[in-house]
Amino acid sequence: MTVRPLRRLAQAAVEFGRDIERPPLPERGPAEVRRAAAAFNLMQARIRRHIQERTYMLAAITHDLQTPLTRLRLRLEKVQDPDLQARLIGDLAAMQSTIREGLDLAQSMDSKETLQAIDLEAMVSSVVEDAQDMGCDAALEQPLDITVRARPNALRRCLTNLVDNAVKYGKSARVRMTRNGGEVLISIRDRGPGIPEQELEAVFKPFHRLESSRSRETGGTGLGLTIARNIAESNYGSLVLRNHPEGGIEALLTLQVLAG
C-alpha cells in the first residue's frame, strides 16, 4: 500500500516531463502522501507558469522586433554597393531566422496542441514531398502503414527539421520507417561528413554549433535539433543521432504506436 503512492508520484513526474498540461495529482491518502502530492502539484504549477511566461515574453519580443527589422530591410534596399548590400541583407535574414527559431524553441516546450491519431506514413511522405518540391534530394525509401498518437503540427515540425537538417548539412535525406513491437522507428540519413562521436549529444543543446564546416558553410541557428528533440519527447518519443557505418549522420526518431 505504501509503494503505490510512490509509483503514482514517479509516473506523474515522467508524464509531466512529456506534457506540462497534465492534470495535478489527487491529494488523498495518508498525511505524508497528501503533502508530497501537494508539493508536486505546486512545483508543476510553478514550472508550467515559468515556461508559459517565457513563451509569452519571447512572442512579445519577436512581435516588437518585426517593425524595426522591416524598416531596416527597406533602408538596406537603398545601399548603393551591391556586395555590401547583399552581406547586410544576409546578416538581417540571419537575425530574423534566429528570432523565429528562438520563439519556436520556447513553443516546443509549451505545446497546448492535443494528442491525435495520425497516419504517420502520410505525414512522413508529405514532408519528404515538400522537400522534393523545393528541389532537395529527399526520398522515402521504406514507408510503413502505421498510426501513432501525437500532436500533428508539432510532429510535422519535428520531421521537417530533421529532413531539412539532413539536406542542409548532408546534401540528401533518405527516410526509412520500421516497426519494433509497440514503437515505430523513423530513420533520416544524410550523406554528409558525419560529426565527432563526442558531439552527437552536444548538438542537441540550444545554439550549439560545430566547429567544422558542416555548420559554418551552411549557416543555421543551432536550434533545429533542440526543437526536434523537445517535440519528440513531448510526443512520448525519443530522438538520437549516430554516425552511420556507411557514412553520414542518421537521425533516429522513435514514437509510440497507437494501440488498437
N, C-alpha and C positions, 0 to 999 in steps of 0.2 A: 504493500500500500504506500510505503514511503518513497518507493522508487518511481511510481507512476507520475507524481507531480514533477519530478526532476526530468523525466522523459518529455513531458509536455513543455517544460521550460526550454529544454535543449532543442526540441523540434520548432518551437516558436522562434528561437534565435536563428535557426537555419532558414526558416521561411522569411523572416524579416530581412535577411541578407539578400533575398531574391525579390521581395515585394514589400516596399515600405508602407504600402497601404493596407497591409494585412490587419485584421481586427485584433483588438487587445486581448490579452489572456483573461479568462474568467478568474476573478479574485474570490476563490472559495477554498474550503478545506481548513486544515489547522492554521493557527495564527502565523506560524513561520512561513507556511506556503503562501498565505494571503499576502504577507509583507513582501515576499520575493516576487510574486506576480505583480503587485502594485509598483514595486521598484522597476521591474522590467517594462511595464506599461509606460511609466514616466520617462524612462530612458528612450523608449521607442518614440514617444511623442516629441521629445526634445530633438532627437536625430532627424525625425521627419520634418519638423519645423525648420531646423537648420538647413537641410537640403532644399526645402521649398523657398526659403528666404534667399538662399544663394542663387537659385534658378531665377527668381523674380528680379534680383539685382542685376544679374548678367543680361537678362532680357531687356531691362530698362537701359542699361549701358549700351547694348547693341542698337537699340532703337534710337537713342540720343546721338549716337555716333554717325548714323546714316546720313543726316543732313550735312554736317561738315565734310564728310568724306565725298559726298556727291558734289558739293561745292568745289572741293579740291580737285576732283576729277575734271570738272568743267574748266577750271583755271589751267590745268595741265594741258588741255587741248590747245591752248594759246602759246605754249612754248615753241619757239622757232626751231631750235636744234632737234632734228628728228631722233638722233641717238639718245640724247638726254631725255627727251620726252618719253621714248619707249622705256628707258630704265625707270623713270619716275612712275609711270603708269604701272609698270610691273611691280614696283615696291608697294604702290597703293593697292593693287589687286591682292598682294600677299597679306597686307594688313586686313583687308576685308575678309579674306578667307580665314585668317586666324580668329577674328571676331566671331564669325559664323560658327566655326568649329568649337570655339570655347563655349558658346551657348548650347551647341549640340551635345557637348560633353556633359554639361550640367543637366540637360534634359534627359540624357540617357540614364541618369541616376534617379530621376523623378518622373518616371513614366506612369501616367494615370490611365493609359490605354488598357482596355480589358483583354484578358486572355480569350482567344477564339480558336476554333478548329480551322486549320489551314492546310490546303493542298500544297504540300511542300514542293513537289516536283514542278507544279505550275509556277510557283513563285521563283524557284531557282532558275527555271527555264526563261522566265520573263526578265530576270536580272541579267542573265547571260545575253539574251537578245538585245537588251538595251545597250550593253557594251559593244556588241557587234554593230549596232546601228550607228555608234559613234566612231566606227572604223577600227575598233580594237580587235586584237587576236584573242578571242574567247570562245570556248566551246564546252557544252555539257556532254561529256563523253560517256557517262554512265548514269542515266536517270533512274529514278525509283518511285513507283506509285505508292505514296505513303502520306499519312495525315499526322500533323503534330498540333499541340496546343500551345499557342504563343501569341504575342502581341504583333499583329501583322505589319503595321507601319514600322515599328522598331526593328523587327526581324528583317524586313526588306532593307532597311538602312544598314544593318549588320552585314548582310550578304553583299550589298552594293559596295560597302567599304572594302571588303575582302577581295572582291573581284577587281575593283579599281586599284587596290594596293598591288595585286599581282601584275596587272597590266602596266602600272606606272613604274614599278621597280624591277619587274622581271620580264617585261615585254609581252607576256602572254598569260592567259588564265585557263587552266584545264580543270574542270569541275567533275567530281565523281560522287555518287551517293550510294552508301551501303548501309545495311541494317545489321545490328548486333543485339539480338534479344529485344529489350524494350527501348533501345536507343537507335537513332539514326546518325550516321557519321557523314558529314559533308566535307570533302577534301577539295581545297582550291590550291593548285600547284602552279608555280611560275617557272620560268627558265632562266632566272637571273643568277647572279654570282653567289647567292647564299649569304649568310651572315655568321659571325663567330658564335660558337656554342654559348659562350658566356653572355651574349646579348639577346638570346632567344626569349628570355623573360623580361629583360630590361626594356625592350621595345614597347611593352605594354604600358610603361609609365608615361604620364602626360608630358608632352613636349620633348620626349626623348628622341634624339636624332643620332644616327650612326655617324661615325667619323669618316666612313668610306664614301665613295662616290655613289653608292646605292641610294643615299639620301640627298646628297648635295647636288647631283646633276638634275634631279627631278623636282626639287623643292618639297613642299608639304609642310604641314604644321606640327607633325608628330602627335596628332590626336586621333587619327583614324582607327588605329588598333585599340587604343584605350576605349573609345566609344564602342567598338565592335565587341570587346570582351564584356563591358558593362551590360550591353544588351543581351549577350549570350547568357550571362549569369542571371539576369533578371527574368529570363525565359526558362529557368531551370536547366540550363545547359552549361557548356564549358567551351573554351577556346584556347588552343595552344598552337605554337609554331614549332616546326622542326626542319632541319636540313634534309632534303630528300636524298636517298642514297645515289640516285642517278643525276643529281644536280638540282639546283633551285631550292626555293622555300616552299613548304607545304603548310597551309593553314588548315587545322583540323577542328571543325565546329561540330560539337555533339549536342543533340537535342533529344528530348523525351518523346517517344511515340505515343500518340493518343490511343488509349485503350478502348476497345470496343469492337 
